[in-house]
C-alpha cells in the first residue's frame, strides 16, 4: 500500500485506506446456550468506505494538528497530564480514574450468553446496529452447525449478552447462509421516541383509489430477491474522480442540482398514475430503476475531467502491437 494520494500501477489514485484480505479476530470466546458451549472467534462483518480528509494550512498546505489547551490557565496540556471528568452539573465535574472504571466494569466472561429465542419479525429492525461474523473453532464446528440449522428451521434468532472491549452489549445471533452472525443491538433507552416527531396519524384518511394505485406501483417495482451488487456509492466514486482530476491539475465543474418539489394532494393521483405507467414501461423494456435514475442524474451533469480524459483517449487510434519473436 502506497502513501496516501499515491498513484497505483493503473495510473489512478491509490485508496488512502486499505483493508487486509485476511481479517483479524477482534474477540474470541464461546457461544453458550443451555449447557452447550461453542468456541468461536468474532470478526468485523462490515467496513466503512468513508473518505477521510486532513486540515491543511491554506497558505502552504502544511498539515494541521489539534493541540490540547486548558480553558482555566490557558496552558498547553500534554497527554500524560489528562484525566477523565464527567460533567454532572453545568461547569462542575467529577474526576474519574481507571480504578473507578474497573470497579464497575462488567466481568469479561468471553461468552456470548444466549438468554432467549424469538422470531426475527418480532424485533424492530431499528434495534440492530453492527454485525459481526462468528467463526467456529475446529472443535466447535459440529455444535456450531447444529445451532445454525436449528435457528434456521425454527425461524428464530437468539438474544444474548456479550462483553466486548469492557462494555456489555445486547446482541442477536442470526443464521446467515453458512454463517452465524452476531449483531449488536441498541438498548431500549437508546432509542428516540417516535412521539417526539409530528408523523401522520394511522387514522389519517387515505383514499382507497390512491392506495390501490400505490399498491399497483409497488407491485410493478417489486423484485424476487434483493441484489446489493446492483447499487454502488456514486458519491464516493465522484469524489475520488474529482480528487484524481485535481491531483492531475485539472478543474472540475459542478453539475446543476435539480431539487424535486413535494407532491401536493391535488395532483397526487395523477402523479401516481404517471409513475405506474413509467414503471410498467421500464419493466417491459427490461430496464432497471436504479440504472435509469443514474442516467437521469448524469444527463444534466457536465463531464468531469476524468471523463473527458477517457473520451479523448477512446478517440485516439490504437497503436499496433509488435509481434514478439517466437
C-alpha positions as CSV (number, residue, x, y, z in Angstrom):
1,X,0.0,0.0,0.0
2,X,1.5,3.3,-1.0
3,X,1.3,6.6,0.8
4,X,-2.0,8.5,0.9
5,X,-2.6,10.1,-2.5
6,X,0.0,7.9,-4.3
7,X,-0.8,6.7,-7.7
8,X,-1.5,3.0,-8.3
9,X,0.1,0.9,-11.1
10,X,-3.0,1.5,-13.2
11,X,-2.4,5.3,-13.1
12,X,-5.3,6.1,-10.8
13,X,-5.1,7.4,-7.2
14,X,-4.4,4.6,-4.7
15,X,-7.0,4.4,-2.0
16,X,-5.7,6.1,1.2
17,X,-7.3,3.5,3.4
18,X,-6.9,-0.2,2.5
19,X,-8.3,-3.4,4.1
20,X,-6.4,-6.6,4.6
21,X,-7.5,-9.7,2.8
22,X,-7.2,-11.8,5.9
23,X,-9.3,-10.3,8.8
24,X,-8.1,-10.4,12.4
25,X,-10.3,-11.7,15.1
26,X,-11.3,-8.8,17.5
27,X,-12.6,-11.2,20.2
28,X,-12.5,-14.9,21.0
29,X,-14.7,-16.8,23.4
30,X,-17.7,-19.1,23.2
31,X,-21.4,-19.2,22.4
32,X,-23.3,-20.6,25.4
33,X,-26.9,-21.8,25.3
34,X,-28.1,-24.2,27.9
35,X,-25.1,-26.5,28.7
36,X,-23.8,-26.3,25.1
37,X,-20.5,-24.4,24.6
38,X,-19.3,-23.5,21.1
39,X,-15.8,-21.9,20.9
40,X,-15.8,-19.0,18.3
41,X,-13.9,-16.0,17.1
42,X,-15.5,-12.7,16.3
43,X,-14.7,-10.8,13.0
44,X,-16.0,-7.5,11.7
45,X,-18.6,-8.1,9.0
46,X,-18.8,-4.6,7.6
47,X,-16.2,-2.0,6.6
48,X,-16.6,1.7,6.1
49,X,-15.5,3.3,2.9
50,X,-15.7,6.8,4.2
51,X,-13.2,9.2,2.6
52,X,-11.0,10.9,5.2
53,X,-9.7,14.4,4.8
54,X,-7.0,16.3,6.7
55,X,-7.0,20.0,7.6
56,X,-4.1,22.0,5.9
57,X,-2.8,25.5,6.2
58,X,-4.3,27.4,3.3
59,X,-1.1,29.3,2.7
60,X,1.4,26.5,2.3
61,X,-0.5,23.2,2.6
62,X,1.0,22.4,5.9
63,X,-0.8,19.6,7.9
64,X,-2.7,21.0,10.9
65,X,-2.8,19.1,14.2
66,X,-5.1,19.7,17.2
67,X,-3.4,20.8,20.4
68,X,-4.9,20.5,23.9
69,X,-5.2,23.7,25.9
70,X,-6.7,24.2,29.4
71,X,-9.7,26.6,29.5
72,X,-8.7,27.8,33.0
73,X,-5.0,28.6,32.8
74,X,-4.7,28.6,29.0
75,X,-1.6,26.4,29.1
76,X,-0.9,23.7,26.5
77,X,-1.5,20.3,28.2
78,X,0.4,17.1,27.5
79,X,-1.4,13.8,27.1
80,X,0.2,12.4,30.3
81,X,-1.4,15.3,32.3
82,X,-5.0,14.5,31.2
83,X,-7.6,12.9,33.5
84,X,-11.2,11.8,32.8
85,X,-14.0,14.0,34.0
86,X,-17.8,13.8,33.9
87,X,-19.9,17.0,33.9
88,X,-22.7,16.3,36.4
89,X,-23.8,19.9,36.6
90,X,-23.0,22.9,34.3
91,X,-19.3,23.6,34.7
92,X,-18.9,21.1,37.6
93,X,-17.0,17.9,37.0
94,X,-16.2,14.7,39.0
95,X,-12.8,13.2,38.2
96,X,-12.9,9.5,37.2
97,X,-9.8,7.2,37.5
98,X,-9.0,3.9,35.8
99,X,-9.6,2.2,39.2
100,X,-13.1,3.7,39.4
101,X,-14.0,2.3,36.0
102,X,-12.5,-1.1,36.8
103,X,-14.8,-1.3,39.9
104,X,-17.9,-1.1,37.7
105,X,-16.6,-2.8,34.6
106,X,-18.6,-5.9,33.6
107,X,-16.8,-9.3,34.0
108,X,-15.1,-10.2,30.8
109,X,-16.6,-13.7,30.5
110,X,-15.6,-14.2,26.9
111,X,-19.0,-15.6,26.4
112,X,-22.0,-14.9,24.0
113,X,-24.5,-15.9,26.6
114,X,-27.8,-16.7,25.0
115,X,-30.8,-15.9,27.2
116,X,-33.8,-16.4,25.0
117,X,-35.0,-17.1,21.4
118,X,-37.5,-15.1,19.4
119,X,-38.9,-14.8,15.9
120,X,-36.9,-12.2,13.9
121,X,-40.0,-10.3,12.8
122,X,-40.8,-9.6,16.4
123,X,-37.7,-7.3,16.7
124,X,-37.9,-3.8,15.3
125,X,-35.1,-3.6,12.8
126,X,-34.1,-0.2,14.3
127,X,-32.7,-2.0,17.3
128,X,-30.0,-3.7,15.2
129,X,-26.7,-1.9,15.0
130,X,-23.4,-3.6,13.9
131,X,-23.0,-7.1,12.5
132,X,-20.0,-9.4,13.2
133,X,-19.2,-12.9,11.9
134,X,-18.9,-15.7,14.4
135,X,-16.4,-18.3,13.1
136,X,-16.2,-21.6,15.0
137,X,-13.0,-23.1,16.3
138,X,-12.2,-26.5,14.9
139,X,-13.6,-28.4,17.9
140,X,-16.8,-26.5,17.9
141,X,-17.8,-26.9,14.2
142,X,-20.5,-29.6,14.7
143,X,-22.2,-27.8,17.6
144,X,-22.0,-24.5,15.5
145,X,-23.7,-26.2,12.6
146,X,-26.3,-27.6,14.9
147,X,-27.2,-24.2,16.4
148,X,-27.2,-22.5,12.9
149,X,-29.5,-25.2,11.4
150,X,-31.8,-25.3,14.4
151,X,-32.3,-21.5,14.3
152,X,-32.9,-21.6,10.6
153,X,-35.5,-24.4,10.9
154,X,-37.2,-22.7,13.8
155,X,-37.3,-19.3,12.0
156,X,-35.8,-17.7,15.2
157,X,-32.8,-15.7,16.4
158,X,-31.1,-15.9,19.7
159,X,-31.0,-12.9,22.1
160,X,-27.7,-12.8,24.0
161,X,-25.4,-10.6,26.2
162,X,-21.7,-10.3,25.4
163,X,-18.9,-8.2,26.8
164,X,-16.6,-6.6,24.1
165,X,-13.9,-4.1,24.9
166,X,-15.0,-3.7,28.6
167,X,-18.6,-3.0,27.7
168,X,-21.7,-5.2,27.9
169,X,-23.8,-5.4,24.8
170,X,-27.2,-6.7,23.9
171,X,-26.9,-8.8,20.8
172,X,-28.8,-11.2,18.4
173,X,-27.3,-14.4,17.0
174,X,-28.7,-15.0,13.5
175,X,-28.2,-17.7,10.8
176,X,-26.9,-16.1,7.6
177,X,-26.2,-18.8,4.9
178,X,-23.4,-20.9,6.3
179,X,-22.5,-18.4,9.0
180,X,-23.8,-17.3,12.3
181,X,-23.8,-13.6,12.7
182,X,-23.7,-11.7,16.0
183,X,-25.5,-8.4,15.6
184,X,-25.0,-5.8,18.4
185,X,-28.3,-4.1,19.3
186,X,-29.3,-0.8,20.9
187,X,-30.8,-0.9,24.4
188,X,-34.4,0.4,24.7
189,X,-33.3,3.6,26.4
190,X,-31.0,4.5,23.5
191,X,-33.9,4.7,21.0
192,X,-35.5,8.1,20.4
193,X,-39.3,8.0,20.9
194,X,-41.4,8.5,17.8
195,X,-43.7,10.6,19.9
196,X,-41.0,13.4,19.6
197,X,-42.0,13.9,16.0
198,X,-45.0,15.0,14.0
199,X,-46.0,12.0,11.9
200,X,-49.3,11.5,10.2
201,X,-51.7,9.5,12.5
202,X,-52.6,6.0,11.5
203,X,-56.2,7.1,11.5
204,X,-55.5,9.8,8.9
205,X,-57.8,9.2,5.9
206,X,-56.2,7.9,2.7
207,X,-58.5,7.4,-0.4
208,X,-58.9,3.8,-1.4
209,X,-58.3,4.7,-5.0
210,X,-55.0,6.2,-4.2
211,X,-54.0,3.2,-2.1
212,X,-55.0,0.8,-4.9
213,X,-52.7,2.7,-7.5
214,X,-49.9,2.9,-4.9
215,X,-50.1,-0.9,-4.4
216,X,-50.0,-1.4,-8.1
217,X,-46.9,0.8,-8.4
218,X,-45.3,-1.2,-5.6
219,X,-46.1,-4.4,-7.4
220,X,-44.6,-3.3,-10.7
221,X,-41.4,-2.1,-8.9
222,X,-41.1,-5.3,-6.8
223,X,-38.3,-7.9,-7.4
224,X,-37.9,-11.5,-6.4
225,X,-34.7,-11.0,-4.4
226,X,-32.6,-8.0,-3.3
227,X,-29.2,-7.8,-5.1
228,X,-26.9,-5.3,-3.3
229,X,-24.3,-5.6,-6.1
230,X,-26.7,-3.5,-8.3
231,X,-26.1,-0.5,-6.1
232,X,-22.9,1.5,-5.5
233,X,-21.7,4.6,-3.7
234,X,-21.9,7.1,-6.5
235,X,-20.9,10.0,-4.3
236,X,-17.7,8.3,-3.2
237,X,-16.8,7.4,-6.8
238,X,-17.5,11.0,-7.9
239,X,-15.3,12.4,-5.1
240,X,-12.4,10.1,-5.9
241,X,-12.7,11.1,-9.6
242,X,-12.7,14.7,-8.6
243,X,-9.6,14.2,-6.4
244,X,-7.8,12.4,-9.2
245,X,-8.6,15.2,-11.6
246,X,-7.5,17.8,-9.1
247,X,-4.3,15.9,-8.4
248,X,-3.6,16.0,-12.2
249,X,-4.1,19.8,-12.2
250,X,-7.4,19.8,-13.9
251,X,-10.5,21.7,-12.9
252,X,-13.9,20.1,-12.2
253,X,-17.2,21.9,-12.9
254,X,-20.2,21.2,-10.5
255,X,-23.3,19.8,-12.1
256,X,-26.6,21.6,-11.8
257,X,-28.7,20.4,-8.9
258,X,-32.4,19.9,-9.5
259,X,-34.4,19.6,-6.3
260,X,-37.8,17.9,-6.9
261,X,-40.8,19.7,-5.4
262,X,-43.0,17.8,-2.9
263,X,-46.2,16.3,-4.5
264,X,-49.3,18.1,-3.2
265,X,-52.6,16.5,-2.5
266,X,-54.3,17.9,-5.6
267,X,-52.2,16.1,-8.2
268,X,-51.2,13.1,-6.1
269,X,-53.4,10.6,-8.0
270,X,-52.1,12.0,-11.4
271,X,-48.5,11.6,-10.3
272,X,-49.2,8.0,-9.1
273,X,-50.8,7.1,-12.4
274,X,-47.9,8.5,-14.4
275,X,-45.4,6.7,-12.1
276,X,-47.3,3.5,-12.7
277,X,-47.1,3.9,-16.4
278,X,-43.4,4.7,-16.3
279,X,-42.7,1.6,-14.1
280,X,-44.7,-0.7,-16.5
281,X,-42.8,0.7,-19.5
282,X,-39.5,0.2,-17.7
283,X,-40.3,-3.3,-16.8
284,X,-41.5,-4.1,-20.3
285,X,-38.2,-2.9,-21.7
286,X,-36.2,-4.8,-19.1
287,X,-34.6,-1.6,-17.7
288,X,-33.7,-1.2,-14.0
289,X,-35.0,1.8,-11.9
290,X,-31.5,2.3,-10.4
291,X,-29.8,2.4,-13.8
292,X,-32.3,4.8,-15.2
293,X,-32.1,7.0,-12.1
294,X,-28.3,7.1,-12.5
295,X,-28.7,8.0,-16.2
296,X,-31.1,10.8,-15.3
297,X,-28.7,12.2,-12.8
298,X,-25.8,12.1,-15.3
299,X,-27.6,13.7,-18.3
300,X,-27.6,17.3,-17.0
301,X,-24.2,17.0,-15.3
302,X,-21.2,18.3,-17.0
303,X,-18.3,15.9,-17.7
304,X,-15.6,15.6,-15.0
305,X,-12.0,16.0,-16.1
306,X,-11.5,12.2,-15.8
307,X,-14.5,11.5,-18.0
308,X,-13.2,14.0,-20.6
309,X,-9.8,12.3,-20.5
310,X,-11.3,8.9,-21.1
311,X,-13.3,10.2,-24.0
312,X,-10.2,11.7,-25.5
313,X,-8.2,8.5,-25.1
314,X,-11.0,6.5,-26.7
315,X,-10.9,8.7,-29.7
316,X,-7.2,8.2,-30.3
317,X,-6.3,5.4,-32.8
318,X,-4.7,2.4,-31.1
319,X,-1.1,1.7,-31.9
320,X,-0.5,-1.7,-33.5
321,X,1.3,-4.1,-31.2
322,X,4.6,-5.6,-32.5
323,X,4.7,-9.3,-32.7
324,X,7.1,-10.8,-30.3
325,X,9.8,-13.2,-31.6
326,X,8.9,-16.8,-31.1
